[in-house]
Amino acid sequence: MKNNIYFLGPKGTYSEIAANKIIQKLNLDYNLMPISTISKIVDLLENNSSDVAVLPIENSIEGIVRPTIDSLYATNVKIKAQTEISIAHCLFSFCPKEKIKCIVSHPQALAQCQKYILNNFDNEIKLIETTSTAAAVEIVEQNKDSYAAICSKKAGKNLNLIDENIGDIKDNKTRFVFVTKSGFDLPQKNRTSIVFNTKNESGALLKILEIVYKYNLNLIYLESRPSKKVFGEYNFFADIDSGVDSLSMPLGEIEKACNFYKMLGSYPTV
């Protein structure tokens, strides 16, 4: 019996496209399984260490995918690889463009098509958020008279294409991470992700950045998120453009300078 590779479903999402890409690149033999939310995916991974998943973590326009990084912080799931997918949003419906009254999609897709919506629809257009772009298609299939979905060409293949490539910025990409609870220690690591919580004192974050500068590290991402434990306390998520094998000394110093430190993964790009 095959193990599962979970993705944010239903079928036809960009997450499924990313999952198929990783399956091909890593030559995996897994059963693709769509799951409705990121939190459900992570719960499944926590309870079954032999399963894996592909999760969206960052979009080039809208930034970090918060449910993913929050889940990585709170669980034992680790990043094992990453990949990027180009995002080309399309508008699909069963009705003509002039009869569309509701547009449904994932919140990030709606945000990435704001100018298109503003320029093509009046202020009475209703925007409805869904858990995924493919889930938006299912809603349109149930509301044929006045609904439209923003999604990929693959997801909307059973609907009528109204407009394509409608994103406000054409070079739109989403980074996906391949995650699991154990195993898959892949070679050729070129990125390391950590999360840390600084001491509550003046200049605490500066001390961490001084370590980064001291070792000439390329800090390619830094994001703060509420710790959800103490009001005004924040966790910092950071990506370093190096594999963990060359980071033992700087990461050791960073860990000593923090109240909390956790390795989220060191991994290749596929």
C-alpha positions in Angstrom: 0.0 0.0 0.0 1.4 3.4 -1.0 1.9 6.2 1.5 0.3 9.5 1.0 1.5 12.9 -0.2 -1.0 15.5 0.9 -1.7 18.8 -0.9 -4.1 21.6 -0.4 -7.2 20.5 -2.4 -9.4 19.8 -4.0 -7.8 18.5 -7.2 -6.6 21.2 -9.7 -4.9 23.5 -7.2 -1.5 25.0 -7.7 -0.5 22.8 -4.7 -1.3 19.7 -6.7 0.9 21.1 -9.6 3.7 21.6 -7.1 3.2 18.1 -5.6 3.4 16.5 -9.0 6.6 18.4 -9.8 8.2 17.2 -6.6 7.1 13.7 -7.2 8.8 13.8 -10.6 12.0 15.5 -9.4 12.5 13.2 -6.4 11.2 10.1 -8.2 8.6 9.3 -5.5 5.9 6.7 -5.5 3.1 8.2 -3.4 -0.7 8.4 -3.5 -1.7 12.0 -4.1 -4.4 13.0 -1.6 -6.2 16.4 -1.5 -6.9 17.9 1.9 -9.1 20.9 2.6 -6.8 23.0 4.9 -3.2 23.3 5.9 -3.9 22.6 9.5 -5.6 19.3 8.6 -2.6 18.4 6.5 -0.2 19.0 9.4 -2.3 17.1 11.8 -2.2 14.1 9.5 1.6 14.3 9.2 1.9 14.5 13.0 -0.1 11.3 13.4 1.7 9.4 10.5 5.4 9.8 10.2 5.5 7.9 6.9 3.3 10.4 5.0 4.5 13.6 3.4 3.0 16.8 2.1 3.5 19.8 -0.1 2.5 23.2 1.4 2.5 26.7 0.0 4.9 28.9 2.1 5.5 32.1 0.2 4.1 34.1 -2.7 6.2 36.6 -4.6 3.4 39.2 -4.3 1.5 38.6 -1.1 4.4 37.2 1.0 4.3 34.5 3.6 1.5 31.9 3.9 0.9 32.3 7.6 -0.9 28.9 8.4 2.2 27.1 7.0 4.8 28.9 9.0 2.7 28.8 12.2 2.2 25.0 11.7 6.0 24.5 11.2 6.6 26.4 14.5 4.1 24.5 16.5 4.7 20.9 15.3 7.5 18.4 14.6 7.1 18.6 10.9 10.3 19.6 9.0 11.0 21.0 5.6 12.9 18.5 3.3 12.8 20.3 -0.1 11.4 23.3 -1.8 10.2 24.2 -5.3 8.6 27.2 -7.1 5.5 27.3 -9.3 4.6 30.1 -11.7 1.1 31.4 -11.0 -1.2 32.3 -13.9 -4.7 33.2 -12.7 -7.7 32.9 -15.0 -11.3 33.9 -14.6 -13.8 31.1 -15.2 -17.6 31.1 -15.1 -20.7 29.5 -16.7 -22.3 32.9 -17.4 -21.2 35.9 -19.5 -18.8 38.4 -17.9 -21.5 41.1 -17.7 -23.7 38.8 -15.6 -21.1 37.9 -13.0 -22.0 39.2 -9.5 -19.7 37.1 -7.3 -16.1 36.2 -7.7 -14.8 33.4 -5.5 -11.2 32.2 -4.8 -8.5 31.8 -2.3 -7.7 35.1 -0.4 -4.2 35.3 -2.0 -5.6 34.9 -5.5 -8.2 37.6 -4.9 -5.5 39.9 -3.6 -3.2 39.2 -6.6 -6.0 40.2 -9.0 -7.2 43.4 -7.4 -6.5 45.7 -10.3 -8.2 43.3 -12.8 -11.4 43.1 -10.6 -11.4 46.9 -10.1 -11.1 47.6 -13.8 -13.6 45.0 -15.0 -16.4 45.0 -12.4 -18.3 47.7 -10.5 -18.3 48.3 -6.7 -21.2 45.9 -6.3 -19.2 42.8 -7.2 -19.1 40.4 -4.2 -15.8 38.7 -3.4 -15.9 35.4 -1.5 -12.9 33.7 0.0 -12.4 29.9 -0.2 -9.8 27.5 1.1 -8.3 27.0 -2.3 -8.6 28.1 -6.0 -10.0 24.7 -6.9 -12.6 24.9 -4.1 -13.8 28.1 -5.8 -14.5 26.1 -8.9 -16.8 23.7 -7.0 -18.7 26.7 -5.7 -19.2 28.1 -9.2 -20.4 24.7 -10.4 -23.1 24.9 -7.7 -24.0 28.5 -8.5 -24.0 28.7 -12.3 -26.0 31.9 -12.9 -23.8 34.6 -11.5 -20.6 33.2 -10.0 -17.1 33.2 -11.3 -13.8 31.6 -10.0 -10.3 32.8 -10.1 -8.1 29.7 -10.6 -5.6 27.9 -12.8 -6.4 26.7 -16.3 -6.3 23.1 -15.0 -8.8 23.8 -12.2 -11.3 25.6 -14.4 -11.2 23.2 -17.4 -14.9 22.3 -17.0 -16.0 25.9 -16.9 -16.0 28.6 -19.6 -12.8 30.7 -19.8 -13.7 34.4 -19.4 -10.2 36.0 -19.2 -6.7 34.5 -18.7 -3.5 35.8 -17.1 -5.4 38.3 -15.0 -2.9 38.7 -12.2 -1.8 42.3 -11.4 1.9 41.3 -11.7 2.7 38.8 -14.4 5.9 37.3 -12.8 3.9 35.7 -10.0 5.4 32.7 -8.3 4.7 30.7 -5.2 7.3 28.8 -3.2 6.1 25.4 -1.9 7.9 23.2 0.7 8.0 19.4 0.8 7.5 18.5 4.5 7.3 15.4 6.6 7.8 14.3 10.2 10.8 12.1 9.6 13.2 10.8 6.9 14.1 12.3 3.5 17.5 13.8 4.4 18.2 14.9 0.9 21.7 15.9 -0.3 22.8 19.2 -1.9 21.2 21.4 0.7 21.2 25.1 -0.3 18.7 26.7 2.1 18.2 26.6 5.9 15.1 27.8 7.7 15.0 28.6 11.4 12.6 30.2 13.9 13.7 32.0 17.0 12.4 34.2 19.8 14.8 36.9 21.1 15.3 37.9 24.7 13.0 40.8 25.8 15.8 43.4 26.0 17.0 46.4 24.0 19.0 45.4 20.9 18.1 41.7 21.1 17.3 41.3 17.4 20.4 43.4 16.5 22.6 40.9 18.3 21.2 38.1 16.0 21.8 40.3 12.9 25.4 41.0 14.1 26.0 37.2 14.1 24.6 37.0 10.6 27.0 39.8 9.5 30.0 38.4 11.4 29.8 35.1 9.4 28.9 36.8 6.1 25.6 35.0 5.8 23.0 35.8 3.2 19.8 36.2 5.1 17.3 36.0 2.3 14.1 36.1 4.4 13.1 37.5 7.8 9.5 37.5 9.1 8.0 38.2 12.5 4.9 36.5 13.8 3.1 36.8 17.2 4.3 34.1 19.6 0.6 33.5 20.6 1.9 33.1 24.2 2.6 36.6 25.5 1.1 39.8 24.0 3.9 41.8 22.3 6.2 38.8 22.0 7.3 37.7 18.5 8.9 34.8 16.8 11.2 35.5 13.9 11.3 33.2 10.9 14.5 33.3 8.9 15.9 31.7 5.7 19.6 31.5 5.1 21.1 30.9 1.7 23.3 28.0 2.8 23.1 24.4 3.8 23.3 23.5 7.5 26.6 21.8 7.1 28.4 25.2 6.8 26.3 26.9 9.6 27.2 25.0 12.8 29.1 27.9 14.4 26.7 30.8 13.5 23.6 28.8 14.3 25.1 27.8 17.6 25.7 31.4 18.5 22.2 32.4 17.4 20.7 29.6 19.6 22.7 30.9 22.6 21.4 34.4 22.1 17.7 33.4 22.0 15.0 32.5 24.4 13.7 30.0 21.9 15.4 28.4 18.8 14.2 25.7 16.4 15.6 24.3 13.1 12.7 24.1 10.6 14.9 22.3 7.9 17.9 22.4 5.7 17.0 21.4 2.2 17.6 21.6 -1.6 15.6 23.3 -4.3 14.1 20.9 -6.8 
